[in-house]
Amino acid sequence: MLCDFKKNLVKRLFVTNLAAGNNYTLINNKTFRLSQSNKRLNRTTMKKTFLLSCVVMVMAMMLSSCAVNLSGVTANYARMSNFYVNNHFPDGTHKLVLHNQQDFESVFGEGAVMGKNGMPTKVDFRHQFVVAVVLPETNRQTTIETALVNRVGDRLYFSYIIDEGHSTSYTMRPFTAVVVDRNEPSDVVFQRVTRQDLQNAGIQYTGGGNNHRLPF
């Protein structure tokens, strides 16, 4: 689609034959000889037209690059649970790829709970790595969920959904994290998606993310 757009855009541009002694302008495949008085005006118009066309083409490429990528093959990963973001970890949004225990513990602490599946997810960094998105501290009921981790060529696309709700009387540090097999690519592209994006791609999403209150 972008290629067709470029072709159509080029067809509309003024093309000037600047060969020695030949001052012509080609417009819609018809050639007209320019009068001496119109040459300078025509050159100014062509410069403006060229600059405008460059801006349009850059905008078109930017819009094309903004499209989410939900193709490829689902990676070998598992959602992590029963962790919280450490109080000393800097505020703000962080998109992380963690390859060792030390880096992981600088971000997350274990938050075991009672009952079945209450223990924190085990990570073996000899064979796995962690991909995570941490959001700023907030007093709004905020959920971030991993929607999909898919492999496209030599890249992983980490897709996540964010939902914001009502204000609360406490603060939280929302995050989502997954443990990924080391055989998967570690070059990760993070992309926020919507449920409509997933539906348009024919992906059935059942939810199941992380939403953690800061520890006391």
C-alpha positions as CSV (number, residue, x, y, z in Angstrom):
1,M,0.0,0.0,0.0
2,L,2.8,2.4,0.9
3,C,4.6,1.6,-2.4
4,D,1.4,2.5,-4.4
5,F,1.1,5.7,-2.3
6,K,4.7,6.7,-3.3
7,K,4.1,5.9,-6.9
8,N,0.9,8.0,-7.0
9,L,2.6,10.8,-5.2
10,V,5.6,10.9,-7.6
11,K,3.2,11.1,-10.5
12,R,1.8,14.4,-9.2
13,L,5.2,16.1,-8.8
14,F,6.6,18.7,-11.2
15,V,9.5,17.3,-13.2
16,T,11.9,19.8,-14.8
17,N,14.2,19.1,-17.6
18,L,17.3,21.1,-16.7
19,A,19.4,20.0,-19.7
20,A,21.4,22.9,-21.2
21,G,19.2,25.2,-23.1
22,N,16.0,23.2,-22.4
23,N,13.8,24.9,-19.8
24,Y,10.6,22.7,-19.8
25,T,8.1,21.6,-17.2
26,L,6.4,18.2,-17.5
27,I,2.8,18.3,-16.1
28,N,0.5,15.3,-16.5
29,N,2.7,14.0,-19.4
30,K,2.2,17.3,-21.3
31,T,5.3,19.6,-22.1
32,F,5.1,23.3,-22.0
33,R,7.8,25.8,-22.8
34,L,8.3,28.3,-19.9
35,S,8.4,32.0,-20.5
36,Q,11.4,33.7,-19.0
37,S,9.2,35.6,-16.5
38,N,7.7,32.4,-15.1
39,K,11.0,30.5,-14.6
40,R,11.8,31.8,-11.1
41,L,8.1,31.4,-9.9
42,N,8.1,27.8,-11.2
43,R,11.3,26.9,-9.5
44,T,10.0,28.3,-6.2
45,T,6.8,26.3,-6.6
46,M,8.7,23.1,-7.4
47,K,10.8,23.6,-4.2
48,K,7.7,24.0,-2.1
49,T,6.1,21.0,-3.8
50,F,9.2,18.8,-3.3
51,L,9.4,19.7,0.4
52,L,5.7,19.0,1.0
53,S,6.0,15.7,-0.8
54,C,8.9,14.7,1.5
55,V,6.9,15.5,4.6
56,V,3.9,13.5,3.3
57,M,6.1,10.5,2.5
58,V,7.8,10.6,5.9
59,M,4.4,10.8,7.6
60,A,3.2,7.8,5.6
61,M,6.2,5.8,6.6
62,M,5.8,6.7,10.3
63,L,2.1,5.7,10.2
64,S,3.1,2.4,8.6
65,S,5.7,1.7,11.2
66,C,3.2,2.3,14.0
67,A,1.1,-0.7,13.0
68,V,1.2,-3.5,15.6
69,N,2.7,-6.8,14.5
70,L,0.7,-9.8,15.7
71,S,1.9,-12.2,13.1
72,G,4.6,-14.9,13.4
73,V,4.8,-17.8,15.8
74,T,3.9,-17.8,19.5
75,A,7.1,-17.8,21.5
76,N,7.8,-20.3,24.3
77,Y,7.0,-18.3,27.4
78,A,5.0,-18.3,30.6
79,R,3.5,-15.5,32.7
80,M,5.1,-14.8,36.0
81,S,3.2,-14.4,39.3
82,N,3.6,-13.5,43.0
83,F,6.2,-10.8,42.6
84,Y,6.2,-7.0,43.3
85,V,8.3,-4.1,42.2
86,N,10.9,-3.0,44.7
87,N,10.3,0.3,46.5
88,H,13.8,1.5,45.5
89,F,13.3,0.8,41.8
90,P,13.1,4.2,39.9
91,D,9.6,5.5,39.1
92,G,8.4,5.8,35.5
93,T,7.7,3.4,32.7
94,H,10.4,0.7,32.2
95,K,10.6,-1.9,29.4
96,L,13.0,-4.5,30.5
97,V,14.8,-7.6,29.2
98,L,16.6,-9.3,32.2
99,H,19.2,-11.9,31.7
100,N,20.5,-12.6,35.2
101,Q,19.4,-13.0,38.8
102,Q,21.1,-9.8,40.0
103,D,19.3,-7.6,37.5
104,F,16.1,-9.3,38.2
105,E,16.3,-8.8,42.0
106,S,17.1,-5.2,41.5
107,V,13.6,-4.8,40.1
108,F,11.4,-7.4,41.6
109,G,10.8,-8.9,45.1
110,E,9.1,-12.2,45.9
111,G,5.5,-12.0,47.2
112,A,4.5,-15.5,48.1
113,V,0.9,-16.0,49.2
114,M,-1.1,-18.8,50.9
115,G,-2.7,-21.5,49.0
116,K,-2.2,-23.4,45.7
117,N,0.1,-21.7,43.2
118,G,1.1,-19.1,45.9
119,M,4.8,-19.4,45.4
120,P,6.7,-17.0,43.0
121,T,7.4,-18.3,39.6
122,K,10.8,-20.0,39.4
123,V,13.3,-18.6,36.8
124,D,16.4,-20.4,35.7
125,F,18.6,-17.8,34.0
126,R,20.9,-20.4,32.6
127,H,18.0,-21.4,30.2
128,Q,15.6,-18.5,30.5
129,F,15.3,-14.7,30.5
130,V,12.6,-12.3,31.7
131,V,10.7,-9.7,29.7
132,A,8.7,-7.1,31.6
133,V,7.0,-3.8,31.5
134,V,6.8,-1.7,34.7
135,L,4.4,1.3,34.9
136,P,4.7,4.4,37.1
137,E,3.4,4.3,40.6
138,T,-0.3,5.3,40.6
139,N,-3.4,5.5,42.8
140,R,-5.7,4.5,40.0
141,Q,-6.9,0.9,39.7
142,T,-4.5,-0.1,36.8
143,T,-4.1,-3.5,35.2
144,I,-1.4,-4.3,32.7
145,E,-1.5,-7.7,31.0
146,T,0.7,-9.6,28.6
147,A,-1.5,-10.3,25.6
148,L,0.9,-12.1,23.3
149,V,4.6,-12.8,22.8
150,N,5.3,-13.8,19.2
151,R,8.4,-14.5,17.3
152,V,8.9,-12.8,13.9
153,G,12.2,-13.6,12.3
154,D,15.0,-12.8,14.8
155,R,12.8,-10.6,17.0
156,L,10.3,-11.0,19.8
157,Y,7.1,-8.9,19.8
158,F,5.9,-8.3,23.3
159,S,2.3,-7.1,23.2
160,Y,0.6,-5.8,26.3
161,I,-2.8,-4.3,27.3
162,I,-3.3,-1.5,29.9
163,D,-6.6,-0.8,31.5
164,E,-7.2,2.1,33.9
165,G,-10.0,2.3,36.4
166,H,-11.2,4.4,39.4
167,S,-9.0,6.1,42.0
168,T,-8.1,4.2,45.1
169,S,-6.9,5.0,48.6
170,Y,-3.6,3.3,48.1
171,T,-0.8,3.3,45.5
172,M,0.3,0.4,43.3
173,R,3.1,-0.2,40.8
174,P,1.5,-2.2,38.0
175,F,3.6,-4.5,35.9
176,T,3.5,-7.5,33.7
177,A,6.4,-10.0,33.3
178,V,7.0,-13.3,31.5
179,V,9.8,-15.9,31.6
180,V,11.0,-16.8,28.1
181,D,13.1,-19.7,26.8
182,R,16.6,-18.7,26.0
183,N,16.3,-20.3,22.6
184,E,13.9,-17.4,21.7
185,P,15.4,-14.1,20.3
186,S,16.3,-11.6,23.0
187,D,15.8,-8.6,20.6
188,V,12.4,-7.5,21.9
189,V,10.0,-5.0,20.4
190,F,7.5,-3.7,23.0
191,Q,4.0,-2.8,21.7
192,R,0.9,-1.7,23.5
193,V,-2.2,-3.2,21.9
194,T,-5.9,-3.1,22.4
195,R,-8.4,-5.9,22.5
196,Q,-9.7,-4.7,19.2
197,D,-6.2,-5.2,17.7
198,L,-6.3,-8.8,18.9
199,Q,-9.8,-9.3,17.6
200,N,-8.9,-7.9,14.2
201,A,-5.9,-10.3,14.1
202,G,-8.2,-13.3,14.9
203,I,-6.6,-13.8,18.3
204,Q,-8.8,-15.0,21.2
205,Y,-7.6,-13.3,24.4
206,T,-8.8,-14.5,27.8
207,G,-6.9,-12.2,30.0
208,G,-4.8,-12.9,33.0
209,G,-2.2,-10.2,33.9
210,N,-0.4,-8.9,36.9
211,N,-1.7,-6.1,39.2
212,H,0.3,-5.6,42.3
213,R,-0.1,-3.3,45.3
214,L,3.1,-1.9,46.7
215,P,4.4,-4.0,49.7
216,F,4.0,-2.5,53.2
